[in-house]
Amino acid sequence: MTSNLLQVLRVLAIGFLTAFAGGASAATEAPDVLVKRTVEEVLQVIQQTPERAALHRIAEQKVLPNFDFREMTRLAVGTNWRKASPEQQAALEGGFRKLLVNVYTTALTKSGPQGAGRTLEVKPLPAAAKGDETVVKTVIKEPDGQRVAIDYRMASRDGGWKVYDVVVEGVSLVTSYRSSFESEVSKGGVDGLIKALENRNRAPVKS
């Protein structure tokens, strides 16, 4: 992983937890309202919980229910998704889910108490916004004045809003994985990609 990508993911991880904790209210609140309401609570949690295991639990309990990992995996795998059997699709989804959780937990662990100095600006949805898909636009403001745009692409799923992609400074999370996934499939087929994800998830965490 390049240092630039890791820096993006570190910032993204803060937005990831900050924006989408509190899944129980997702079905009744507009996406932008949900984001804004939970900012202060989760920034405080990040500041007070530097241990990796605790952050991993936060991700599992508060973040993951608000993400559509099947759709994220389908988009990341691209056209090769249709070549996969239902069993292979389930394995791909599980592997990609675990990979993202590990990446975000690592990013949060490295971020540490700096969360106290970050703020999140959530832009209101356009008045004309309607339908079952939307984009919640946010800006992370760092203590040094840096501003990082993070957009959450969301769709209404089973009565609640789910994230299916995150775009950081114009770079899509799911499409950023697509080229490496395509390379693995070209070398070893769908099973080769599944194996690569398993190996990546078993490997020691790298910075």
Backbone as JSON Lines, residues from 0, in Angstrom:
{"i":0,"aa":"M","n":[0.84,-1.18,0.0],"ca":[0.0,0.0,0.0],"c":[0.88,1.25,0.0]}
{"i":1,"aa":"T","n":[0.58,2.19,-0.88],"ca":[1.4,3.39,-0.95],"c":[1.11,4.28,0.24]}
{"i":2,"aa":"S","n":[2.09,5.15,0.56],"ca":[1.9,6.04,1.7],"c":[0.75,7.0,1.44]}
{"i":3,"aa":"N","n":[0.58,7.45,0.19],"ca":[-0.51,8.37,-0.11],"c":[-1.86,7.71,0.13]}
{"i":4,"aa":"L","n":[-2.0,6.45,-0.32],"ca":[-3.26,5.75,-0.13],"c":[-3.52,5.53,1.36]}
{"i":5,"aa":"L","n":[-2.48,5.2,2.11],"ca":[-2.67,4.99,3.54],"c":[-3.12,6.27,4.21]}
{"i":6,"aa":"Q","n":[-2.55,7.41,3.82],"ca":[-2.97,8.68,4.4],"c":[-4.44,8.94,4.12]}
{"i":7,"aa":"V","n":[-4.86,8.65,2.88],"ca":[-6.27,8.83,2.53],"c":[-7.14,7.95,3.4]}
{"i":8,"aa":"L","n":[-6.73,6.69,3.57],"ca":[-7.53,5.75,4.34],"c":[-7.57,6.13,5.82]}
{"i":9,"aa":"R","n":[-6.49,6.72,6.33],"ca":[-6.5,7.17,7.72],"c":[-7.58,8.22,7.93]}
{"i":10,"aa":"V","n":[-7.62,9.18,7.01],"ca":[-8.63,10.23,7.12],"c":[-10.01,9.63,6.9]}
{"i":11,"aa":"L","n":[-10.11,8.74,5.9],"ca":[-11.38,8.12,5.58],"c":[-11.91,7.34,6.77]}
{"i":12,"aa":"A","n":[-11.02,6.69,7.51],"ca":[-11.45,5.89,8.65],"c":[-12.15,6.74,9.69]}
{"i":13,"aa":"I","n":[-11.63,7.96,9.92],"ca":[-12.28,8.85,10.87],"c":[-13.68,9.19,10.38]}
{"i":14,"aa":"G","n":[-13.8,9.52,9.1],"ca":[-15.11,9.82,8.55],"c":[-16.02,8.62,8.58]}
{"i":15,"aa":"F","n":[-15.45,7.44,8.34],"ca":[-16.19,6.18,8.33],"c":[-16.89,5.96,9.66]}
{"i":16,"aa":"L","n":[-16.16,6.07,10.77],"ca":[-16.77,5.87,12.08],"c":[-17.64,7.06,12.48]}
{"i":17,"aa":"T","n":[-17.16,8.25,12.21],"ca":[-17.87,9.43,12.65],"c":[-19.24,9.53,12.0]}
{"i":18,"aa":"A","n":[-19.3,9.19,10.72],"ca":[-20.52,9.43,9.99],"c":[-21.6,8.4,10.22]}
{"i":19,"aa":"F","n":[-21.22,7.16,10.53],"ca":[-22.23,6.12,10.47],"c":[-22.35,5.25,11.71]}
{"i":20,"aa":"A","n":[-22.01,5.78,12.85],"ca":[-22.37,5.09,14.09],"c":[-23.85,5.33,14.37]}
{"i":21,"aa":"G","n":[-24.42,4.5,15.24],"ca":[-25.82,4.71,15.61],"c":[-26.76,4.17,14.59]}
{"i":22,"aa":"G","n":[-26.53,2.94,14.12],"ca":[-27.32,2.37,13.05],"c":[-28.79,2.21,13.36]}
{"i":23,"aa":"A","n":[-29.18,2.17,14.62],"ca":[-30.57,1.92,14.96],"c":[-31.49,3.01,14.45]}
{"i":24,"aa":"S","n":[-30.96,4.22,14.25],"ca":[-31.8,5.32,13.8],"c":[-31.79,5.49,12.3]}
{"i":25,"aa":"A","n":[-31.01,4.66,11.59],"ca":[-30.82,4.87,10.16],"c":[-32.11,4.77,9.38]}
{"i":26,"aa":"A","n":[-33.06,3.96,9.88],"ca":[-34.29,3.75,9.13],"c":[-35.22,4.94,9.23]}
{"i":27,"aa":"T","n":[-35.08,5.8,10.25],"ca":[-36.03,6.86,10.48],"c":[-35.46,8.25,10.22]}
{"i":28,"aa":"E","n":[-34.16,8.38,10.06],"ca":[-33.54,9.68,9.84],"c":[-33.02,9.8,8.43]}
{"i":29,"aa":"A","n":[-33.07,11.03,7.92],"ca":[-32.45,11.29,6.63],"c":[-30.95,11.07,6.75]}
{"i":30,"aa":"P","n":[-30.29,10.67,5.67],"ca":[-28.85,10.35,5.75],"c":[-28.0,11.48,6.31]}
{"i":31,"aa":"D","n":[-28.24,12.72,5.86],"ca":[-27.4,13.82,6.34],"c":[-27.67,14.14,7.81]}
{"i":32,"aa":"V","n":[-28.92,13.98,8.24],"ca":[-29.25,14.21,9.64],"c":[-28.57,13.17,10.53]}
{"i":33,"aa":"L","n":[-28.58,11.92,10.08],"ca":[-27.92,10.85,10.83],"c":[-26.44,11.13,10.99]}
{"i":34,"aa":"V","n":[-25.8,11.56,9.92],"ca":[-24.37,11.87,9.98],"c":[-24.1,12.97,10.99]}
{"i":35,"aa":"K","n":[-24.83,14.06,10.88],"ca":[-24.57,15.22,11.73],"c":[-24.81,14.9,13.21]}
{"i":36,"aa":"R","n":[-25.85,14.13,13.49],"ca":[-26.23,13.85,14.87],"c":[-25.17,13.07,15.62]}
{"i":37,"aa":"T","n":[-24.46,12.2,14.93],"ca":[-23.56,11.27,15.62],"c":[-22.11,11.72,15.7]}
{"i":38,"aa":"V","n":[-21.78,12.86,15.11],"ca":[-20.38,13.28,15.03],"c":[-19.71,13.39,16.39]}
{"i":39,"aa":"E","n":[-20.28,14.19,17.28],"ca":[-19.61,14.46,18.55],"c":[-19.43,13.2,19.38]}
{"i":40,"aa":"E","n":[-20.45,12.37,19.42],"ca":[-20.37,11.14,20.21],"c":[-19.22,10.25,19.76]}
{"i":41,"aa":"V","n":[-19.1,10.04,18.45],"ca":[-18.11,9.09,17.98],"c":[-16.7,9.67,18.01]}
{"i":42,"aa":"L","n":[-16.55,10.96,17.77],"ca":[-15.23,11.57,17.92],"c":[-14.72,11.39,19.35]}
{"i":43,"aa":"Q","n":[-15.63,11.47,20.31],"ca":[-15.22,11.26,21.7],"c":[-14.8,9.81,21.93]}
{"i":44,"aa":"V","n":[-15.53,8.88,21.33],"ca":[-15.18,7.47,21.47],"c":[-13.8,7.21,20.89]}
{"i":45,"aa":"I","n":[-13.52,7.77,19.72],"ca":[-12.22,7.58,19.08],"c":[-11.1,8.12,19.97]}
{"i":46,"aa":"Q","n":[-11.34,9.28,20.56],"ca":[-10.31,9.9,21.41],"c":[-10.02,9.05,22.64]}
{"i":47,"aa":"Q","n":[-11.03,8.41,23.18],"ca":[-10.88,7.7,24.45],"c":[-10.57,6.22,24.27]}
{"i":48,"aa":"T","n":[-10.57,5.72,23.04],"ca":[-10.4,4.28,22.81],"c":[-9.28,4.03,21.81]}
{"i":49,"aa":"P","n":[-8.02,4.09,22.24],"ca":[-6.91,3.91,21.32],"c":[-6.57,2.45,21.04]}
{"i":50,"aa":"E","n":[-7.09,1.49,21.84],"ca":[-6.71,0.1,21.67],"c":[-7.33,-0.49,20.41]}
{"i":51,"aa":"R","n":[-6.53,-1.26,19.69],"ca":[-6.98,-1.84,18.43],"c":[-8.21,-2.74,18.62]}
{"i":52,"aa":"A","n":[-8.19,-3.58,19.65],"ca":[-9.3,-4.51,19.86],"c":[-10.61,-3.76,20.11]}
{"i":53,"aa":"A","n":[-10.54,-2.69,20.88],"ca":[-11.74,-1.91,21.17],"c":[-12.25,-1.22,19.92]}
{"i":54,"aa":"L","n":[-11.34,-0.68,19.11],"ca":[-11.75,-0.03,17.87],"c":[-12.35,-1.04,16.9]}
{"i":55,"aa":"H","n":[-11.81,-2.25,16.9],"ca":[-12.36,-3.3,16.04],"c":[-13.8,-3.61,16.45]}
{"i":56,"aa":"R","n":[-14.05,-3.66,17.75],"ca":[-15.41,-3.93,18.22],"c":[-16.36,-2.8,17.82]}
{"i":57,"aa":"I","n":[-15.87,-1.56,17.9],"ca":[-16.7,-0.43,17.49],"c":[-17.09,-0.56,16.03]}
{"i":58,"aa":"A","n":[-16.11,-0.91,15.19],"ca":[-16.38,-1.08,13.77],"c":[-17.42,-2.16,13.54]}
{"i":59,"aa":"E","n":[-17.26,-3.3,14.22],"ca":[-18.18,-4.42,14.05],"c":[-19.59,-4.07,14.52]}
{"i":60,"aa":"Q","n":[-19.71,-3.38,15.63],"ca":[-21.01,-3.16,16.25],"c":[-21.75,-1.95,15.71]}
{"i":61,"aa":"K","n":[-21.0,-0.89,15.39],"ca":[-21.66,0.37,15.06],"c":[-21.56,0.76,13.59]}
{"i":62,"aa":"V","n":[-20.54,0.27,12.9],"ca":[-20.31,0.72,11.53],"c":[-20.86,-0.25,10.51]}
{"i":63,"aa":"L","n":[-20.49,-1.5,10.62],"ca":[-20.79,-2.47,9.57],"c":[-22.27,-2.6,9.24]}
{"i":64,"aa":"P","n":[-23.19,-2.5,10.21],"ca":[-24.6,-2.63,9.85],"c":[-25.07,-1.57,8.86]}
{"i":65,"aa":"N","n":[-24.33,-0.5,8.7],"ca":[-24.75,0.58,7.81],"c":[-24.1,0.52,6.44]}
{"i":66,"aa":"F","n":[-23.38,-0.57,6.15],"ca":[-22.73,-0.72,4.85],"c":[-23.27,-1.93,4.11]}
{"i":67,"aa":"D","n":[-23.48,-1.76,2.82],"ca":[-23.93,-2.86,1.97],"c":[-22.7,-3.51,1.37]}
{"i":68,"aa":"F","n":[-22.12,-4.47,2.09],"ca":[-20.87,-5.08,1.66],"c":[-21.03,-5.93,0.41]}
{"i":69,"aa":"R","n":[-22.2,-6.5,0.22],"ca":[-22.4,-7.28,-1.0],"c":[-22.29,-6.39,-2.24]}
{"i":70,"aa":"E","n":[-22.95,-5.23,-2.18],"ca":[-22.89,-4.31,-3.31],"c":[-21.49,-3.74,-3.47]}
{"i":71,"aa":"M","n":[-20.82,-3.43,-2.37],"ca":[-19.45,-2.93,-2.44],"c":[-18.52,-3.96,-3.08]}
{"i":72,"aa":"T","n":[-18.7,-5.23,-2.69],"ca":[-17.87,-6.29,-3.26],"c":[-18.16,-6.47,-4.74]}
{"i":73,"aa":"R","n":[-19.44,-6.44,-5.09],"ca":[-19.81,-6.59,-6.5],"c":[-19.17,-5.5,-7.35]}
{"i":74,"aa":"L","n":[-19.19,-4.28,-6.86],"ca":[-18.61,-3.17,-7.61],"c":[-17.09,-3.29,-7.69]}
{"i":75,"aa":"A","n":[-16.47,-3.73,-6.6],"ca":[-15.01,-3.85,-6.58],"c":[-14.53,-4.99,-7.47]}
{"i":76,"aa":"V","n":[-15.25,-6.09,-7.49],"ca":[-14.87,-7.24,-8.32],"c":[-15.17,-6.97,-9.79]}
{"i":77,"aa":"G","n":[-16.16,-6.15,-10.07],"ca":[-16.47,-5.78,-11.45],"c":[-17.13,-6.91,-12.23]}
{"i":78,"aa":"T","n":[-16.81,-7.01,-13.5],"ca":[-17.46,-7.99,-14.37],"c":[-17.18,-9.42,-13.94]}
{"i":79,"aa":"N","n":[-16.11,-9.64,-13.21],"ca":[-15.79,-10.99,-12.74],"c":[-16.8,-11.5,-11.71]}
{"i":80,"aa":"W","n":[-17.58,-10.6,-11.13],"ca":[-18.59,-11.02,-10.16],"c":[-19.57,-12.01,-10.78]}
{"i":81,"aa":"R","n":[-19.93,-11.78,-12.04],"ca":[-20.9,-12.66,-12.71],"c":[-20.33,-14.05,-12.97]}
{"i":82,"aa":"K","n":[-19.01,-14.17,-12.97],"ca":[-18.38,-15.47,-13.19],"c":[-18.36,-16.32,-11.92]}
{"i":83,"aa":"A","n":[-18.61,-15.71,-10.8],"ca":[-18.5,-16.4,-9.51],"c":[-19.8,-17.12,-9.17]}
{"i":84,"aa":"S","n":[-19.66,-18.29,-8.58],"ca":[-20.82,-19.03,-8.08],"c":[-21.34,-18.34,-6.82]}
{"i":85,"aa":"P","n":[-22.55,-18.67,-6.37],"ca":[-23.04,-18.08,-5.12],"c":[-22.09,-18.32,-3.95]}
{"i":86,"aa":"E","n":[-21.49,-19.5,-3.89],"ca":[-20.54,-19.78,-2.81],"c":[-19.3,-18.9,-2.92]}
{"i":87,"aa":"Q","n":[-18.81,-18.72,-4.15],"ca":[-17.65,-17.86,-4.35],"c":[-17.98,-16.41,-4.03]}
{"i":88,"aa":"Q","n":[-19.17,-15.96,-4.42],"ca":[-19.58,-14.59,-4.11],"c":[-19.62,-14.36,-2.6]}
{"i":89,"aa":"A","n":[-20.13,-15.34,-1.86],"ca":[-20.17,-15.22,-0.4],"c":[-18.76,-15.14,0.18]}
{"i":90,"aa":"A","n":[-17.85,-15.95,-0.37],"ca":[-16.46,-15.93,0.11],"c":[-15.79,-14.61,-0.22]}
{"i":91,"aa":"L","n":[-16.05,-14.07,-1.4],"ca":[-15.49,-12.77,-1.78],"c":[-16.0,-11.67,-0.87]}
{"i":92,"aa":"E","n":[-17.3,-11.68,-0.62],"ca":[-17.88,-10.66,0.25],"c":[-17.29,-10.72,1.65]}
{"i":93,"aa":"G","n":[-17.16,-11.93,2.19],"ca":[-16.59,-12.08,3.53],"c":[-15.14,-11.63,3.59]}
{"i":94,"aa":"G","n":[-14.36,-11.97,2.56],"ca":[-12.96,-11.57,2.53],"c":[-12.78,-10.08,2.39]}
{"i":95,"aa":"F","n":[-13.58,-9.45,1.53],"ca":[-13.47,-8.01,1.32],"c":[-13.93,-7.26,2.57]}
{"i":96,"aa":"R","n":[-14.97,-7.74,3.19],"ca":[-15.46,-7.14,4.43],"c":[-14.37,-7.15,5.5]}
{"i":97,"aa":"K","n":[-13.74,-8.29,5.67],"ca":[-12.69,-8.41,6.69],"c":[-11.51,-7.51,6.35]}
{"i":98,"aa":"L","n":[-11.16,-7.44,5.07],"ca":[-10.05,-6.58,4.64],"c":[-10.32,-5.12,5.01]}
{"i":99,"aa":"L","n":[-11.53,-4.64,4.7],"ca":[-11.85,-3.24,4.98],"c":[-11.87,-2.96,6.48]}
{"i":100,"aa":"V","n":[-12.41,-3.9,7.26],"ca":[-12.42,-3.7,8.71],"c":[-11.0,-3.6,9.24]}
{"i":101,"aa":"N","n":[-10.11,-4.46,8.76],"ca":[-8.72,-4.43,9.21],"c":[-8.04,-3.12,8.82]}
{"i":102,"aa":"V","n":[-8.3,-2.66,7.6],"ca":[-7.7,-1.41,7.13],"c":[-8.17,-0.24,7.99]}
{"i":103,"aa":"Y","n":[-9.47,-0.16,8.23],"ca":[-10.01,0.96,9.0],"c":[-9.56,0.92,10.46]}
{"i":104,"aa":"T","n":[-9.52,-0.3,11.04],"ca":[-9.08,-0.41,12.43],"c":[-7.63,0.03,12.56]}
{"i":105,"aa":"T","n":[-6.79,-0.38,11.61],"ca":[-5.39,0.04,11.62],"c":[-5.27,1.55,11.5]}
{"i":106,"aa":"A","n":[-6.06,2.13,10.61],"ca":[-6.01,3.58,10.42],"c":[-6.41,4.32,11.69]}
{"i":107,"aa":"L","n":[-7.47,3.84,12.33],"ca":[-7.91,4.49,13.56],"c":[-6.89,4.34,14.68]}
{"i":108,"aa":"T","n":[-6.27,3.17,14.77],"ca":[-5.26,2.94,15.79],"c":[-4.1,3.91,15.63]}
{"i":109,"aa":"K","n":[-3.67,4.13,14.39],"ca":[-2.56,5.04,14.13],"c":[-2.97,6.49,14.36]}
{"i":110,"aa":"S","n":[-4.25,6.78,14.17],"ca":[-4.71,8.15,14.35],"c":[-4.68,8.57,15.81]}
{"i":111,"aa":"G","n":[-5.04,7.65,16.7],"ca":[-4.98,7.93,18.13],"c":[-5.83,9.1,18.57]}
{"i":112,"aa":"P","n":[-5.38,9.86,19.59],"ca":[-6.19,10.92,20.17],"c":[-6.31,12.15,19.29]}
{"i":113,"aa":"Q","n":[-5.74,12.12,18.1],"ca":[-5.85,13.29,17.22],"c":[-7.29,13.56,16.83]}
{"i":114,"aa":"G","n":[-8.17,12.57,17.03],"ca":[-9.57,12.77,16.7],"c":[-10.18,13.96,17.42]}
{"i":115,"aa":"A","n":[-9.59,14.33,18.56],"ca":[-10.12,15.46,19.33],"c":[-10.02,16.76,18.55]}
{"i":116,"aa":"G","n":[-9.08,16.85,17.62],"ca":[-8.89,18.07,16.88],"c":[-9.6,18.11,15.55]}
{"i":117,"aa":"R","n":[-10.26,17.02,15.2],"ca":[-10.94,16.97,13.91],"c":[-12.4,17.37,14.07]}
{"i":118,"aa":"T","n":[-12.91,17.99,13.02],"ca":[-14.34,18.26,12.96],"c":[-14.86,17.78,11.62]}
{"i":119,"aa":"L","n":[-16.15,17.55,11.57],"ca":[-16.78,17.05,10.35],"c":[-17.9,17.97,9.93]}
{"i":120,"aa":"E","n":[-17.8,18.51,8.75],"ca":[-18.87,19.32,8.18],"c":[-19.72,18.44,7.28]}
{"i":121,"aa":"V","n":[-21.0,18.4,7.53],"ca":[-21.93,17.62,6.72],"c":[-22.78,18.58,5.91]}
{"i":122,"aa":"K","n":[-22.71,18.46,4.61],"ca":[-23.46,19.36,3.75],"c":[-24.9,18.87,3.64]}
{"i":123,"aa":"P","n":[-25.88,19.76,3.75],"ca":[-27.28,19.35,3.66],"c":[-27.59,18.75,2.29]}
{"i":124,"aa":"L","n":[-28.5,17.81,2.28],"ca":[-28.94,17.27,1.01],"c":[-29.72,18.33,0.25]}
{"i":125,"aa":"P","n":[-29.64,18.34,-1.08],"ca":[-30.43,19.29,-1.86],"c":[-31.92,19.13,-1.57]}
{"i":126,"aa":"A","n":[-32.63,20.23,-1.6],"ca":[-34.06,20.18,-1.3],"c":[-34.81,19.26,-2.25]}
{"i":127,"aa":"A","n":[-34.3,19.15,-3.48],"ca":[-34.97,18.33,-4.49],"c":[-34.58,16.86,-4.42]}
{"i":128,"aa":"A","n":[-33.68,16.51,-3.51],"ca":[-33.2,15.13,-3.43],"c":[-34.33,14.19,-3.05]}
{"i":129,"aa":"K","n":[-34.46,13.1,-3.79],"ca":[-35.49,12.1,-3.49],"c":[-35.09,10.79,-4.14]}
{"i":130,"aa":"G","n":[-35.87,9.77,-3.91],"ca":[-35.56,8.47,-4.48],"c":[-34.83,7.59,-3.49]}
{"i":131,"aa":"D","n":[-34.34,6.45,-4.0],"ca":[-33.72,5.47,-3.11],"c":[-32.2,5.51,-3.15]}
{"i":132,"aa":"E","n":[-31.61,6.53,-3.78],"ca":[-30.15,6.69,-3.76],"c":[-29.81,8.16,-3.51]}
{"i":133,"aa":"T","n":[-28.69,8.38,-2.83],"ca":[-28.26,9.75,-2.57],"c":[-26.77,9.76,-2.29]}
{"i":134,"aa":"V","n":[-26.21,10.93,-2.23],"ca":[-24.8,11.12,-1.86],"c":[-24.75,12.13,-0.72]}
{"i":135,"aa":"V","n":[-24.19,11.71,0.41],"ca":[-23.97,12.62,1.53],"c":[-22.56,13.17,1.43]}
{"i":136,"aa":"K","n":[-22.45,14.46,1.24],"ca":[-21.15,15.11,1.07],"c":[-20.67,15.66,2.41]}
{"i":137,"aa":"T","n":[-19.44,15.32,2.76],"ca":[-18.86,15.79,4.02],"c":[-17.47,16.34,3.76]}
{"i":138,"aa":"V","n":[-16.99,17.11,4.73],"ca":[-15.62,17.61,4.7],"c":[-15.0,17.39,6.07]}
{"i":139,"aa":"I","n":[-13.89,16.66,6.12],"ca":[-13.13,16.49,7.35],"c":[-12.18,17.69,7.47]}
{"i":140,"aa":"K","n":[-12.23,18.36,8.62],"ca":[-11.34,19.49,8.88],"c":[-10.3,19.05,9.91]}
{"i":141,"aa":"E","n":[-9.03,19.03,9.48],"ca":[-7.94,18.62,10.36],"c":[-7.49,19.79,11.23]}
{"i":142,"aa":"P","n":[-6.82,19.5,12.36],"ca":[-6.34,20.58,13.24],"c":[-5.41,21.56,12.53]}
{"i":143,"aa":"D","n":[-4.68,21.09,11.51],"ca":[-3.75,21.98,10.81],"c":[-4.42,22.78,9.71]}
{"i":144,"aa":"G","n":[-5.73,22.67,9.6],"ca":[-6.47,23.44,8.61],"c":[-6.75,22.7,7.32]}
{"i":145,"aa":"Q","n":[-6.17,21.53,7.14],"ca":[-6.42,20.76,5.93],"c":[-7.88,20.33,5.86]}
{"i":146,"aa":"R","n":[-8.44,20.36,4.67],"ca":[-9.82,19.95,4.44],"c":[-9.82,18.79,3.44]}
{"i":147,"aa":"V","n":[-10.52,17.73,3.79],"ca":[-10.59,16.55,2.93],"c":[-12.05,16.23,2.65]}
{"i":148,"aa":"A","n":[-12.4,16.23,1.36],"ca":[-13.78,15.94,0.97],"c":[-14.02,14.43,0.94]}
{"i":149,"aa":"I","n":[-15.06,14.0,1.64],"ca":[-15.45,12.59,1.65],"c":[-16.94,12.51,1.35]}
{"i":150,"aa":"D","n":[-17.27,11.8,0.28],"ca":[-18.66,11.61,-0.11],"c":[-19.07,10.16,0.15]}
{"i":151,"aa":"Y","n":[-20.27,9.99,0.69],"ca":[-20.82,8.65,0.95],"c":[-21.96,8.4,-0.01]}
{"i":152,"aa":"R","n":[-21.78,7.42,-0.88],"ca":[-22.84,7.02,-1.8],"c":[-23.73,6.02,-1.08]}
{"i":153,"aa":"M","n":[-25.01,6.33,-1.02],"ca":[-25.93,5.55,-0.2],"c":[-27.17,5.16,-0.99]}
{"i":154,"aa":"A","n":[-27.76,4.05,-0.58],"ca":[-29.0,3.59,-1.18],"c":[-29.92,3.08,-0.08]}
{"i":155,"aa":"S","n":[-31.21,3.21,-0.31],"ca":[-32.18,2.72,0.66],"c":[-32.3,1.21,0.53]}
{"i":156,"aa":"R","n":[-32.01,0.5,1.63],"ca":[-32.04,-0.96,1.65],"c":[-32.85,-1.44,2.85]}
{"i":157,"aa":"D","n":[-33.92,-2.17,2.59],"ca":[-34.7,-2.79,3.67],"c":[-35.14,-1.77,4.72]}
{"i":158,"aa":"G","n":[-35.59,-0.62,4.27],"ca":[-36.12,0.38,5.18],"c":[-35.1,1.29,5.81]}
{"i":159,"aa":"G","n":[-33.82,1.12,5.48],"ca":[-32.78,1.98,6.04],"c":[-31.76,2.32,4.98]}
{"i":160,"aa":"W","n":[-30.93,3.33,5.27],"ca":[-29.91,3.75,4.33],"c":[-28.62,2.98,4.55]}
{"i":161,"aa":"K","n":[-28.03,2.51,3.44],"ca":[-26.78,1.75,3.47],"c":[-25.76,2.42,2.56]}
{"i":162,"aa":"V","n":[-24.52,2.43,3.0],"ca":[-23.42,2.96,2.19],"c":[-22.93,1.86,1.25]}
{"i":163,"aa":"Y","n":[-22.74,2.2,-0.03],"ca":[-22.18,1.21,-0.96],"c":[-20.88,1.69,-1.61]}
{"i":164,"aa":"D","n":[-20.47,2.91,-1.33],"ca":[-19.17,3.38,-1.8],"c":[-18.81,4.64,-1.02]}
{"i":165,"aa":"V","n":[-17.52,4.87,-0.88],"ca":[-17.0,6.08,-0.24],"c":[-15.99,6.7,-1.19]}
{"i":166,"aa":"V","n":[-16.13,7.99,-1.43],"ca":[-15.27,8.69,-2.39],"c":[-14.47,9.75,-1.63]}
{"i":167,"aa":"V","n":[-13.15,9.61,-1.64],"ca":[-12.26,10.52,-0.93],"c":[-11.5,11.37,-1.94]}
{"i":168,"aa":"E","n":[-11.75,12.68,-1.91],"ca":[-11.1,13.59,-2.85],"c":[-11.21,13.08,-4.28]}
{"i":169,"aa":"G","n":[-12.4,12.6,-4.63],"ca":[-12.66,12.15,-5.99],"c":[-12.26,10.72,-6.29]}
{"i":170,"aa":"V","n":[-11.66,10.02,-5.32],"ca":[-11.21,8.64,-5.54],"c":[-12.18,7.68,-4.87]}
{"i":171,"aa":"S","n":[-12.79,6.8,-5.67],"ca":[-13.74,5.83,-5.16],"c":[-13.03,4.68,-4.45]}
{"i":172,"aa":"L","n":[-13.53,4.33,-3.26],"ca":[-12.95,3.22,-2.52],"c":[-13.08,1.91,-3.28]}
{"i":173,"aa":"V","n":[-14.28,1.61,-3.77],"ca":[-14.48,0.3,-4.4],"c":[-13.72,0.19,-5.72]}
{"i":174,"aa":"T","n":[-13.67,1.25,-6.49],"ca":[-12.96,1.15,-7.76],"c":[-11.45,1.16,-7.57]}
{"i":175,"aa":"S","n":[-10.97,1.67,-6.42],"ca":[-9.53,1.66,-6.18],"c":[-9.01,0.24,-5.99]}
{"i":176,"aa":"Y","n":[-9.89,-0.68,-5.6],"ca":[-9.49,-2.07,-5.45],"c":[-9.67,-2.88,-6.73]}
{"i":177,"aa":"R","n":[-10.38,-2.33,-7.7],"ca":[-10.79,-3.14,-8.85],"c":[-9.62,-3.66,-9.67]}
{"i":178,"aa":"S","n":[-8.61,-2.83,-9.92],"ca":[-7.5,-3.26,-10.77],"c":[-6.72,-4.41,-10.13]}
{"i":179,"aa":"S","n":[-6.5,-4.34,-8.82],"ca":[-5.77,-5.43,-8.16],"c":[-6.61,-6.69,-8.13]}
{"i":180,"aa":"F","n":[-7.91,-6.56,-7.97],"ca":[-8.79,-7.73,-7.99],"c":[-8.8,-8.36,-9.38]}
{"i":181,"aa":"E","n":[-8.85,-7.53,-10.4],"ca":[-8.83,-8.06,-11.77],"c":[-7.53,-8.79,-12.04]}
{"i":182,"aa":"S","n":[-6.43,-8.28,-11.52],"ca":[-5.13,-8.92,-11.71],"c":[-5.11,-10.31,-11.06]}
{"i":183,"aa":"E","n":[-5.66,-10.41,-9.87],"ca":[-5.7,-11.71,-9.18],"c":[-6.58,-12.7,-9.94]}
{"i":184,"aa":"V","n":[-7.7,-12.24,-10.47],"ca":[-8.58,-13.14,-11.23],"c":[-7.91,-13.6,-12.51]}
{"i":185,"aa":"S","n":[-7.18,-12.7,-13.17],"ca":[-6.5,-13.08,-14.41],"c":[-5.42,-14.12,-14.17]}
{"i":186,"aa":"K","n":[-4.82,-14.1,-12.98],"ca":[-3.76,-15.06,-12.65],"c":[-4.3,-16.39,-12.14]}
{"i":187,"aa":"G","n":[-5.36,-16.34,-11.33],"ca":[-5.81,-17.58,-10.7],"c":[-7.3,-17.79,-10.67]}
{"i":188,"aa":"G","n":[-8.03,-17.02,-11.48],"ca":[-9.47,-17.15,-11.48],"c":[-10.09,-16.57,-10.22]}
{"i":189,"aa":"V","n":[-11.4,-16.77,-10.08],"ca":[-12.1,-16.26,-8.91],"c":[-11.55,-16.87,-7.63]}
{"i":190,"aa":"D","n":[-11.23,-18.18,-7.68],"ca":[-10.65,-18.82,-6.49],"c":[-9.3,-18.2,-6.13]}
{"i":191,"aa":"G","n":[-8.57,-17.74,-7.13],"ca":[-7.3,-17.08,-6.86],"c":[-7.49,-15.78,-6.1]}
{"i":192,"aa":"L","n":[-8.55,-15.03,-6.44],"ca":[-8.84,-13.8,-5.71],"c":[-9.27,-14.11,-4.28]}
{"i":193,"aa":"I","n":[-10.09,-15.14,-4.12],"ca":[-10.51,-15.54,-2.77],"c":[-9.29,-15.89,-1.92]}
{"i":194,"aa":"K","n":[-8.38,-16.65,-2.51],"ca":[-7.17,-17.04,-1.79],"c":[-6.31,-15.82,-1.45]}
{"i":195,"aa":"A","n":[-6.21,-14.88,-2.39],"ca":[-5.42,-13.67,-2.14],"c":[-6.0,-12.86,-0.98]}
{"i":196,"aa":"L","n":[-7.33,-12.77,-0.91],"ca":[-7.96,-12.06,0.19],"c":[-7.71,-12.78,1.52]}
{"i":197,"aa":"E","n":[-7.79,-14.11,1.49],"ca":[-7.52,-14.88,2.71],"c":[-6.09,-14.65,3.2]}
{"i":198,"aa":"N","n":[-5.15,-14.67,2.26],"ca":[-3.74,-14.45,2.62],"c":[-3.52,-13.05,3.17]}
{"i":199,"aa":"R","n":[-4.15,-12.08,2.53],"ca":[-4.01,-10.68,2.98],"c":[-4.56,-10.52,4.4]}
{"i":200,"aa":"N","n":[-5.68,-11.16,4.66],"ca":[-6.31,-11.0,5.97],"c":[-5.58,-11.76,7.08]}
{"i":201,"aa":"R","n":[-4.79,-12.77,6.7],"ca":[-4.0,-13.51,7.69],"c":[-2.64,-12.85,7.95]}
{"i":202,"aa":"A","n":[-2.22,-12.01,7.04],"ca":[-0.88,-11.41,7.15],"c":[-0.83,-10.4,8.29]}
{"i":203,"aa":"P","n":[0.35,-10.2,8.88],"ca":[0.49,-9.17,9.91],"c":[0.12,-7.8,9.36]}
{"i":204,"aa":"V","n":[-0.47,-6.98,10.19],"ca":[-0.88,-5.63,9.77],"c":[0.35,-4.8,9.49]}
{"i":205,"aa":"K","n":[0.35,-4.12,8.32],"ca":[1.46,-3.25,7.95],"c":[1.01,-1.82,7.92]}
{"i":206,"aa":"S","n":[1.93,-0.92,8.18],"ca":[1.62,0.52,8.12],"c":[1.93,1.04,6.75]}
